[in-house]
Amino acid sequence: MKKIDTIVLSGKESLPLIEGGKGIAISSGESSGAWAKAGGVGTFSGVNADSYDKNGNLIPQVYKEKTRSGRHRELIDFSVSGAIEQARIARDIAGKKAPIHINILWEMAAAEEILTRTLEEASDIIDGVTCGAGMPYKLSDIAARFGIFYYPIVSSARAFNALWKRSYRKTAEFLGGVVYEDPWLAGGHNGLSNSEDPLKPQPPYERVRDLRSLMNEFGLHETPIIMAGGVWNLSEWEDWIDNNEIGKIAFQFGTRPLLTKESPIPDAWKKKLMTIKKGEVSLHKFSPTGFYSSAVKNNFLLELEERSKRQTPFLKEQTNEFNEKIEIGPRKRTFYVKNCDKPRIVEWIKKGFSKPMTTPNNTLIWVTIKKASQIVKDQIDCMGCLSQCLFSNWSQEEGGTTGKKADPRSFCIQKTLQKISHGLSNLENELMFAGHSVYRFAMDPFYKGGFVPKVNQLIDRIMKGL
């Protein structure tokens, strides 16, 4: 194993080990503070982060407003107060000399406002901003305004090229690094483009080499690339270290920090991580963001898959092709379907999937009456957590809607992530984001017998190449 040198990130010397900033309440001030204190770069999530009362009790994010726009404003306030609180917790643990970053999603609701208001209160204790899930052109301007460093997450040289030419070249002095997140290996939302096949993963080396070549053209020879997605131990990446084609490199760990004493996820989740087998993470496109994302195959994903399989095209008027009449409910709602689909629909109805719901693609999905009621309630209860949502048709733009039909094939991401992160539901029934290397917990002798390390123990092991 090659000697691992320290690196300067966000103006502070640290190990080239970055904690991945995982969504709602998963990378907290406690976990990121511990990571930074142990020598790396701590990254807490600024996505609907938790807040606490004066006694240290969690403040539930309960929405009281009756309208979506009203709940959206409540959500923004929750997000800002939570991000500031987690930043302070992280800094108190890490001390003044360790780098602390905030992670936000550009496609989350009011990302610009939330980041700006957070930095207005906490820019003196936050050193850098990591941002992905979209094309965050305005990230550089906001970070530069507060004199802190920014770290865009990209999955290709092409994406960084667009960001640089449109915006980042104007504030290059605050570009702390570029995070390359492998779209086939990372957990959470993945940056696959329309030209890339989700079933045909490409090796990361060539893609990162191309990114470095482009960055060198822009004079960014000394700007680090941070490899993210699929990183488990450093010995497997030894040929990337001190490699002229790759240049200055650091590594981001998203999955392994989940299983630490300081990780805020429920104990049941930690135990589940030790049982997941290879191939049990699905790269799917059910997310209301419209992005591909990776999550553990459980009952939650299985139900979404089956929901979409029970799908047929339809018309409101009869044609030669759509010539089979279906009448549903006491009001005899009428749909016309293809002759070949009629037997399948009859069979679904016999099994209890008797409620059709229309999609934006002029299809019907067939679900139980109970599931249909839950879907409609979740759509009505939308609090506008995304800049635009396929599931509820919410948009943060004027008018509050995308102008498209809400899609019942998706789900309320805020609801399920709040539940799983706070242990409010069975893990099998909620979205469990995970990277594709999560199966390695069950294979790694470090975790034998259910051992859960402290963050400093994990970093010590990583630095040994294990």
N, C-alpha and C positions, 0 to 999 in steps of 0.2 A: 504494500500500500504506500503510495506516494505521500510525502509530507504535505499536510494541508496548511497553507498560510492564511493568515487573517486578511481581511479585505476592508476597504473603507466604503461604507454604504450610508447614505444620508449624512455624510460628514463625520461619521463615527466609526472607529475601528471595531470590527466584530469578526467572528467566524463566518465563513461563507455558507451559513445555514439559516434559511429563512423559514419561519413557521407560516404555512398557508393560512390565509384569512377566511375561514369557512363560515358561511351564512349565519342564519339566525341563532344567536346564543351558543354557537359551537366553538368559535375561537373567542374566548372572553379576555377580560383584563387580567384575570388570574393566570390563565394558561399562557398568554402572550408575555406577561410580565416575567413569569418563571423562565420562559424560553430566552428572553433577552438577558435576564440575570445570569443564565448559564453560559452566555457568551455569544448567542446568535442574534438574529433580528426577530423580535416579537411582533406579530401582526394580529390585532384584534379585529373582529368583524364589526363594521359600522352599519350592518343591515338589521334594522329593528332590534338593536341591542337592548339588553335588560337594564332596568333601573331598580333601585332599592329605596325603601323608606329609611328613616333615621335609626330604626332598629335593625337594619340589615335585611329586612324581609323583601322578597320580590314584589314589585308593583305589577299586578296583572295588567296586560294591555287590553282593557275593556273599552269598547267603543259605545258612546252614548248618543252620538248624533244620528238623526234619522235619515239623512241623505248621504249618498256616496261621497259627494264633494266635502261634506262636513266630516265624515269619518276619515277622509283623505288628509284633512288638516290635522285631525287628532293623531293620525299615524305619523305625520311629519314631526310633530312635537314629541311623540314617544321616541322616535328615532334619534332626534337631536340630543335629548336629555340622556338617553341610553348610551350613545356614542361618547359623549363627554364623560359620563361616569366611568365607562370601561377604560377610557384613556387614562383617567386619574388613577384607577386601580392598577393598571399596568405600570404606570410610571412610579407609583409608590413602591411596587415590588422590585422593579428593575433598577431603580436608581437613576441618577442624572446622566451617566455616561453611556448607557446602553441605548441602542436604536429601537424606537417603537414606531410601528406603522399602523395605519388604519386601512382596512380593506372595504371598498364599496363596489356595488354593481351599478354600472352606468344605466342599465335598464330598470333599476328599481325606481319607485316613485320619487319624483322631486330630488333626484340625485344631486343636482347642482345646489339646490337650496340647503339640503341636509348637510352636505360637505362644507359649504360656505359658513353656515351657522355654527357647525361644530368647530371649525378652525377659528372662528371669531372668538370662541371661548377657550380653545385648547391648543392653539398652534404653538404655544410655548412648550408643550409637553409631547407633541406629536412631531416626529421627524420626517415621515414620508407617507405618501398615499399610494396604495396599490389599487388598480381599477381595471376591471374586465367586464365581460358580458355586454358587448356592444362596441361601438367605436367612440371612445371618450375624447372627442376633439377638444372640448373645453376644459378638460382636466388640467392641462398645462397652465392655462391662464389662471385658474383658481389657485393652484399650488404656488405659482410664482407670486401671486398677489400677497401670499402669506409667508413667502420666503422659505418654503419647504420643498422637499424633493418629491417627484412623482415617478411612478412605475407602471406603465401600461402593460396589460396582459394581452399578448397576441398569440396567434397560432400559425402565423406565416410571415415571411418577409413582405409579402404583398400588403398585408394589413398594416404593418409598421410604416411602409412606404407612404401609404395614404395619410396616416396620422402625422408623419414628419412633414410632408410637403404642405399639408393644409394648415398645420398648427404648431407642432412641436419645435420646428426649426427656429421659431421666434423666441423660445425660452429654453434653449438647449442647456444652459448652465444649471437648470434645475432638474434635468432628466437624470435621475439617480441610477436607473438601470432599466432593462427591457426584460419582462418576464415572458419566456416562451413556454406556453402551456400546451402540452401534447393533447390534441383533441380526441385521440383514441384511448388515452390512458388515464387522463385526469378524472377526478370525481366532480360531481356537480354539473354545472352547465359547460358545454363544450363548444369550441369555436370552429366547428366544421362549416366549410363554405359549400355552396351549391355545386361546385366543381369537384368536390371530394367525396369519395365513396365511404360511408360509415363502416362498410364491411371489408374494406381493403386498407388497413392501417399502413402508414408509411413510416419508415425508420426515422427517428428524430434527428439523428446526426446530420443528415444531408440538409434537412430543413433549417436547423440551427446554424449550420455552416453558411447557408445562403443568407440567413439573417445577419450574421456577422459580416459577411462580404458587403451587404448593403449598408450596414452601419458604418463600416470603414469608409465607404464612398462619401458618407455624410460627415466624416471627420470624428466619428465616435469610437475611435480605437480603444480608448480607456474606459468607456462606459460598459459596465458589466452586463452580461446576459445571465438571467436567472432561469435555470432549467426547472420546469415544474411538470408534474404528471408522470407517474410510474417510478419516482425516485424512492428507493427503499434503503439502500446502503451505498456508500461512496465507492467501495471497491469495484462495483459494477460500472462505475463511470470514470474509472482511473485514467482511461485514454483521453478523456475530455480535459483533464487537468494539465496545465502547462502545454496546451496544444495550440499552435499558432493559428490553425484554421478556426478554432473556436474562440480564442482570445480569453479575456478575463471572464471567469465563470463563477457562479454561485449556484446553490441548489435549494429548491423550495420543497418542504415536506408538508403535505396536507393530510395524508392518511395516518402515518405513524403517531403524530401528536394526539390523535383521538384517544389512544389507549395509554394515558398517563394519569397519575394521581390528580394532577391539576386540571385535567380536561373536565369541562362542566357537563358533559353528556351523562345521562342516567346510567346507573350501574348495569341495568338490563341491556343497554346498548353495548357497553363495554364487553359484557359476557358474550353477546351475539357476535362481536367482531372476531372472537377467537374460534368461531365455528364455521365461518363462511368458507366455502370451497371455490377453487378456480372455476371460472365460468359463471359464477352466480351473481355477477354484476352485469346489468343490461344497459346498453347504449340505446336510448329510446327518444322519441320525439313527442311525448305527451305533454311536456311542460307548457304552461300558458304563455311563456315568453316567446315560444316559437323556435327556441334553440334546442339542439340535441342536448341530452344530459345523461349522466351515468348514475345509476342507483342500484341497490341490492334488489334482486328478484324476490319479491315477497307477495303476500296476498294483495297488497295495494297495487303493485304493478300488474299482477295477474288479472285483477278485475278490470283495469284499464285496457289491457290487451284484449280480453274477452268482449268488453263493451264495444270496441271498435270492430271486432270480427262479426258481431251481430249487426251488420250494417248493409243496407240496401239502397240503391238509387230509387227515386220516386218522382212523380209529377202530380200536380193537382188536377190536370185534365187528362182524359184518356187519349192515347194515340195507338197506332198499330203496334208499336213496341211495348209501351206501357199500357197493357190492356187488361190487367187483373185488378179488380176493385177490392180494396181493403177498407172496412168500416170499423172504427175504433170508438169505444166508450158509449155512454148513454146518448151523447149528442151526435153519434154516428159520423165522426170526423172521417172524411173520405180521402184516401190516397190511391194512386194507381201505380202498380209495380210491374216488373217484368214477369212473364209467365214462369221463367226459371227460378225466380226468387220466391214465388208464392208458397211452395211447399216448405221452404226453410222458415219463413215467417210463421206459418201455421205451427210448426214444430216448436219454435221459440215461445210462442204464446202458450202452448200446452205446458211448457216448462216454467211458466210464470213470468216470462219476459214479455209482458203484454202491453207495455207503455212505449209508444214510439216517440222519439224526440228528434226534431229536425236539426241538421247541421248546416254550416255555411256552404257546404259543397253539394247541397241539394240531395242529401241522403238522409235516411232515417237510421238511428240506432235504436235497438230494442232492449229495454231495461225493465226491472221490476217497478211496480208502483212506488215502493218504498225508496228505491234508489233515485227514481225521477224526482220525488219530493225533496230528497236531500240535495240533489244537484241544483234544483231551482232555488232552494233556500240559500245555498252557498253563493249562488250568483246574486241573489238579492242582497245578501249581507256583505257584499264586496266592500272593502275599505280602501281600494285603490292603491295596492302595494307595489304595482308595476307601472312603468310609464305608459304601457298599454297591455291589455290582458286579453288573450284569445278566449279564455273561459267565460269571463263576465262581460266582455266588450267594453270594459272601462278604458278610458284614456285620460291622461293628465292634461291634454290639450283642451282648449276652450270647447265647451259642449259636453265634456265628460264621457265621450263615447267614441269608439273607433268607427262607428257608422256601419259596422258589420254585425251579423247575427252572432250571438254568444254560442260558443262551441261546447256542447255537452260531452265531447270525447276527452276533454281536458279536466282540470281540477283546480280547486283553490289552493294555491301553493302556500299562502300565508297561514292558512288554517292548519295544514298538515305539518308544516315545519315547526310551528309553535308547539303543537302537540307532542311531536317526537322529541324535540329538544328539551322539553320540560317534563317528560315522563307522564304525559296526560292520557296516553292511549297505548294499546298493545303495539309493539314494534312492527308486527306483521301487517298492521292495518294502516301504516303511515309511510310516507316517502322517506326512504333511508339513503341519502346520497352517500356514495363511496367511490374511491378510485379503484381501478382494475387490479391493483396489487394488494387489495385488502385481504385476499386469501392467504397471504404470507404470514399473517398473525398466527394462523393455525400450524404453520410449518416451521416457524422461527423458534429455536430452542430458548431464546431469551424470554419467551412468554410461557414457558413450560409450567404446567401446574396452575395456570391462571394468574401468573405473575403480572402485576401492573406496575411499571416503573414510575419513578418521579421524572420530571422533565430533565433534570441534570443528569440522571442516570442514562436516559435515552440519548442525550447529546454526547455523552462520553462514549457510548457504544457506537454511535454513528461516526464519530471522529476516529475510531479504531478500524473503520471500514466494515463494520458488522451490522 
